Amino acid sequence: MPKILTEAQVQSFQRDGFLSPVRAMSAERAGHYRERFESLEARVSDIKKMKTKSHLLCPWVLDIAEDPYVLDIFEDLIGPNLRCWSMAWRVKKADGETFAGWHQDSFYGSAVPVVLGALALSECGSRQGCLRGIPGSHKWGILRHEETDDPKSILARGQYISEPFDESKAVDFALHPGEMAMFDNSLVHGSAGNFGPDRRFLLLVEMLPTWAKPAKVRQPAMLMRGVDTLRQLRRRAQARRGMVRDRARELEPCRRGARQAPLRGQPLRPERGVRRVTAGDMSGRDGAGSLGSGSTTGRSSPAPALGVPTCCVLRGKSPT
């Protein structure tokens, strides 16, 4: 049974790839976190570091990720074993220009699935350039993207989807302070410019189940709740590899013996440094210059006696 959401809401998220809005905290508390960010912004010159994994920099941001009520919402959607992928701030100027093109967060090889909760810390309606998504697009697979150096894009690489799709089905994720829009990281989404009187404040709370497919590039993800099943699987795999190596060491003497012993019915191989007898060596017209006599005239030697190992003849041993 879900803890916060209804069964209908969970099914809606699975079908459409998003669920909005979901109340995560009070408007007053959301305003408090906005004030904390603006206070930090006034003191720190490089605020861009807050665009990803800000919970590793600010304990008060980590408080949001560890909030039991917030974790209950994520648990209803992806299960009890949760890791925090990132806490990413998205502050959009009220300039009517800054935008985010249609894109998928999973395009650059992130873990799959990751569920994002876009937490509004200010009014985030259509006028303020709220997030928009295409229902069901999380099931389309990864679409082709292109990158630009457009300074108006809020995205790090200015990326956008270059494949055609039906934009007419887009849905606005309009939010009030303290509400979240939950969406899958493979959902096609974007946002328009902010034409409101104030900046738009969003905090992307990004969580993934511990069984999620790992990212192409290894990145830290903090365990928030439950058991890290992926780490347990890795430990079991390492233990199995260790057992295989130990067994291989035990069998190595047997393998060496098997490589040295010839198979029944096959002739012995000549030792290193001993020339192998060829057909030309056995086609001589007389016995003069045979290897058995120690002659070095270079004339062909007679074929060895039947049943006598070639190496014996080459080393000058008598066939009797």
Beta strands, then each sheet from edge to edge (+ up, - down):
strand 1: 18-23
strand 2: 82-92
strand 3: 100-103
strand 4: 115-120
strand 5: 131-133
strand 6: 145-146
strand 7: 160-161
strand 8: 171-172
strand 9: 179-184
strand 10: 189-191
strand 11: 200-209
strand 12: 222-225
sheet 1: 1+ 9- 4+ 11- 2+ 12-
sheet 2: 3+ 10- 5+ 8-
sheet 3: 6+ 7-
end
